[in-house]
Amino acid sequence: MKQLPLSYIELSKKNLIHNIKQFRRIVKRGTKIAGVVKASAYGHGDVEVVKVLNPYVDYFQINSVEELEKIRQVTKKPILLLGYVGKNDISRAIKLGCILTVFDLHHALLINESARKLAVKQKVHISIDAHLGREGLLPSQVSKFLLETKKIKNLSIDGVYAHFANIEDTRPTASGNAIDLSYANKQISVYEEVINLFKKYLPAGRQVKTHISATSGVLAYEKWKGIHNIVRVGVGLYGMWPSIALQKLWQKKIALLPVMRLVTHIAQVKTIPAGESIGYGLSYMTRRNTMIAIIPQGYSNGISRLSSSNGEVLIKGKRAPILGRVAMNMFVVDVSHIKGAKPEDEVVILGTQKGDTISAEDIAKQTQTINYEVTTRMSALLPRIVR
């Protein structure tokens, strides 16, 4: 049997497949699903996740050419590259094979020139800034853009898309059976106007693909209706809810199971006398003789410094509180109450051990952030092991 490393991220293949099947159940038959694996699959490991999801999704969605290089080695599925690709990387992206995004006319001309030199017609999706205030064409720019693109010969407009601004943050209505979509509806209205412009300007018979919904959009807006050709499922794939409001609305209808488990092992156990400091900055002083365990992970591995004297880990199925500051490569926990704790014992920083669970949401609450960030900041140096 292959020996496990000291510290690693364990991925549940079963849970990952379960989660994508949950979304297949709630989108209309025929709707294409893009599995979002940007940012190393939200920290889970892009290559590992793509290998598992390959039979279950229609597209993969990423953000950079560097990500494209990695996952193109393990999938032949179409890949939506929705991040900005600079002029020096466009040819590389085209050669690797992907659908590029266009932010504006200048960007379209850059992509067209690279495609012309390579003697190919490059598929692109056009990004629309529908009251998001971020990347993409403003709706007022679309008509002029489409007129200009008629002169561009090496681009094929395959799709037009947008992003919701706050659909996961909206609150349930008084009945509790729906959520307030007032701002989302404002975005939807503008986006639909833009889609109609594309239909008007594109050659007769050309079907433009459309997508606006990520996980939160699927749950709050798209559902089983099949409003758009494609949905982009990200955080939900990994067993995390986009918000508490959407979790309350859906948790009795679908089950999302966490995919990530962050595991390490105790490096040292010893007893510190009362009145001694723990770690840098003298931020924690022992009040009694305290048995401590040294945990060989730190903020360089993705453990937030906001967990200092705040977070917990699981050892032998019991919670061990963090004492003092989280350092770059290690931190300290109190194991005075854990009988028989010793070096090499398993430590679970994120995930389940013997029936107890520390979730990404628990850590997010402790460290004043969101579950997305908790998993995404996990170090690329940690081995990913699929089970």
N, C-alpha and C positions, 0 to 999 in steps of 0.2 A: 504494500500500500504506500502511495506517495505521501511523504511527510508534509504536513501543513506548515506554512510560514508562521513566524511569531505573531504577526498582525496581518489581517486581510479583511476584505469585504466579501461577504458571502451573498450570492444572489440566488433567489428561489426561482428556478425555471418554472415550476408548477404554478406559482403565484403570478408570474409575469404572463403566462399563457391564460390563466384564469381571468386576469384583468382585461386583456385585449378581447376576450370572448364576451365579457360583460358589455363592452362598448359595441361589439357587433350586434348584440341583442337589442340595443336601444337606438341604433341608427337605422334608417330605412334601408331595406334591401336594395343593393345596387350602389349605395353611397360608398365612395372610396375613402379608405382610412390611411392617413399619413402618420406613421409612427414617428414621433418627435424624439430624436436621439442627439440633439445638439448638446453642447456642454458636457460631452462624454456621457450622454444619456442621463442627464441630470445627476452626474456623479457616479452612476452605476457601472459605467464602462461601455462605451459605444459598440466596440467590436463584439463583446460578449452578448449584449442585448440584441444587436442586429441578427446574430446567428440564431437566436431563439425565436425572434419575431418574424423572420423572413417568410415563413409560410402563411402568416396570419395578417399581413398588412399589404397595401397596394403601392404605397410610396414610403420612403423615409424622408424626414425633414431635418436639415442641418443648418449651420450658420456660416461655415468657413470652408475654404479650399483644403485646409489641413485636415479637417474632419472628413471631407470628401475622399481624400487620398487613403485614409484609413479604412473607411467602410466600403469603398468601392472594391476592395480586395476580397470582401466576404459576401457581397450581394450584387445581383444584376438588376434589382428592382429600380424603377425610376426614382431619382433623388431630387427633392426640392431644396435648392440652396438659397435660403431666404435672407442671408446676411449680405452686406455690401462686399463686392469683390472688386478690389482695386485694379487699375489698368495693367499692372505688371503680373497679375495672377489670372486674368481672364482666359488667356490661351490655355493655361494649364487646366483650368476648370473645364473648358470645352473639350479638351482631349480626354479627360477622365470620364466625361459623360455625366451630364446633369441638366436640370432645368434651372436656369439662372433667374434671379429676380432683377427687375429694373426699378430704380428709385426715381429717375427723372430722365429728361431728354438727353442730357449730357452723358449719363450712364448708358443709355440705350445706344448712343453713337459709339461709345467706347467698345461695347460688346459687339456691335455690328462690324466694326473695323477688324477686331480680332477674328470674328467668324469669316469675314471676307478673305483675310489672309490665309485662313485654313481651308477655304473653299467649302464651307459647310453652312447650313441654315440652322441657326441656334434657337431652340425653344426657350421662351422666356415667359414669366408671369409678372404682371405689372402691379406694383405695390401702390395702394391708394391710402392716403391719409384722411380717413373718414372721421374727423373730429377726435383724433388721437393726439395730434401735435407731435408726431414723431416722423419716421421715415415715410417716403412715398410722395406721389403726386397729390396736390390739393385737387379737390373736385373741379374747381374753376380752371385748372390747367389741362384737364383731360381732353377737351375738344381740340385744342391747338396741338397737343401731343399726338393725338391720333392722326391729324392731318399731316404732321411732319413724318410720322412713321410710315406713311404710304410711300415715301421716297426711300425708305430703308429696305434693302433687298435681302439681307442676310439674317434677319430676325423673323421668327415665327411667333406671334402672340398666341400662346397656348392657354393663358389664364389671367385672371385679375382677382386680386385678393385684398383683404383688409384685416385689421386687428380690433377686437373690442377693447375698450379702455377700462371698464370697471365692472364688467358683467358678473365677475366672481365676488365682488364686494357688495353687491346690492343685498338688501335685507328682505326677509319674507314679508308678504303682505299680512294684513290683520288676520286673515283666515288661516295663514300658515301653509296654504296649499300651493302658493305661487310666490314669485319674487318680483320686486319692482324693477321693470325694465325700461324706465323712462329715458335714461341716457342712451341705453343700448338701442332703443327704437329710433332715436335721433340719428344714430350712426347707421342703422339698417336702412333708413329712408334714403340717406345720401348715397350709400353704397349701391342700393338698387338703381338709383338714377344713373350712376356711373356705369353699371352693367348694361343698362339700356343704351347708353352712348356707344359702348363697345359693340353691341349687337348691330347698331345702326351703321357704324363705320367699317366693320370687318366684312370681308366678302360674303356674299349670300351663301348660306349653307354651312358656314364655319361656326362650329360650336365652341364657345369660349368656356373654359372651366372656371368655377368660382369657389372661393372658400374664405370664410371669416371666422369660423368657430374653432377654438382650441377646446381643451377638456371642459372648461367652464361654459363655453358657448354651446357645446353638445348638450350639456345637462340643463342649461337654462333656456335655450332658444331652439336649437336644431332638433334635438330629441329624435323621434322616429319619423319626422315629417319629410326628410329628404329635400330640404330647401336648397342646398347647394351640392355640387358634385363631390366635393372633398371636405372632410373634416380633419383637423390636425390634433391628434390625441397625444398629449405629453404627460403632465404630472399624474393623471389618472392611471396611465400604464404602470406606474411604479407604486401603486397602491396608496396614493396620497390624494386627499380632497383639495380642490382649489380654495375652498373657504368653508367655514362652519355653516353658513347659511345653506350652501348647496349640499353639504353632508346631511344636514337635518332633513332636507327635502327628499333626498334620494336613498338614504341608508337602509330603508326598509324595502327598497326595490332592487338595489344591486349591492353586492359586497365587493369592496376594493381591499385587496390583501397586500401588505407591505412586501416589497421585494428585497430590500437591503437589510443586511445584518453586519454591523461593524464589530469585529472580534479582535481581541489581543490577549495577552497573557501577562500575569504578574511577573515583574522583573525581580523584586526584592520585598521581603517582609521584615519589619523590625519594630521595636517599641521605643517611642520617644518620650522622655520624661515630661512632667508637667512644667509649664513655663517656657517651653522651647518654641522657636518660630518654625514654620513650615514654608519652605520655598522662598522665592524672591520677594523683596519688598516688605518683609516682616508683616504681611497682611493677615496672617493667622497665627495665633499663639495657643498652644495646647493648655487646657485647663486641668488635665489629669494625665496620668500615664496613658499613652495612646498607641495602639498597634496600627501601624500604617503599611500600606502596600504602594510600591512604586509602579506606575502604569506607563509603559513605554510608547505613549502617543502624546501629541501636543498640538499647538496651533498650526504648525507646519503640515500636519496631517488632516487638518480641518476641524479640530476641536476648538471652539471659540474661547477666547480669554474671558468672555462674559460668563462662562461656566465656572470661573474661579470662585471657590467657596460657595457654590450655587448649584452645580449639577450633581448627577449621580451616575454610578455604573452598577451593573449586576455581576455579582460574584457568588457562586453556589446558590443562585436563585434569590439572593438577598441584595437589597440596595445598599451601596456603600457611598457615602457622601464625599464629594471632592473637598479637600482641605487646601487652602492657600491658592496661589496663582497657577494657572495653566501655563507651562513653559513651552518652548519651541518643540521639544521632543519628549516631554514627559509631564506627568502630574501625579499628585498624591491623593489617596483615598483612605478613609478611616475604616479599618476592618476589625476593630476591637470586638464587635458583636458577631463576627463571622468565625465560628469555631473551625479550626484546622486550615485556615487560609494559608497558602504557601506559594512559593515561586512556581511558575508555569501553570497555575490554575487559570482557567478560561475567564476572561473579562469581556462582557458585552457592553459596549458603549452605546450602541443603537440596535434595537431589536429585542428579541425574546429569549429568555433563558429560564427554564424550569417554571413556566407558567406566568412569569411576570414580564412586562414589556416596557421598554423605554422607546417611545415613538419619536419620529421626526417632529411631530407636533408638540410633544412634551419639551423637546430641546429648543424648538423655536420659541415657545412661550418663555422659557428660562432666559434665553439669550436675545429676546426682543427682536425677532426676525420672523421669517416665514419658512414653512417646511421645504419649499423649493431650495432655499439657500443652504439649509442644513445638509442636504445630500449633495448638492452641486459642488460645495467647497471641499469635498473629500479629496485627499491627495491622489494624483495620478500614480504616485509611487506605490500605493497600496495594491497588492495583487487582488484581482477580481476572480473569485472562484464560483462557478455556476454549479448548483446542486439541484 
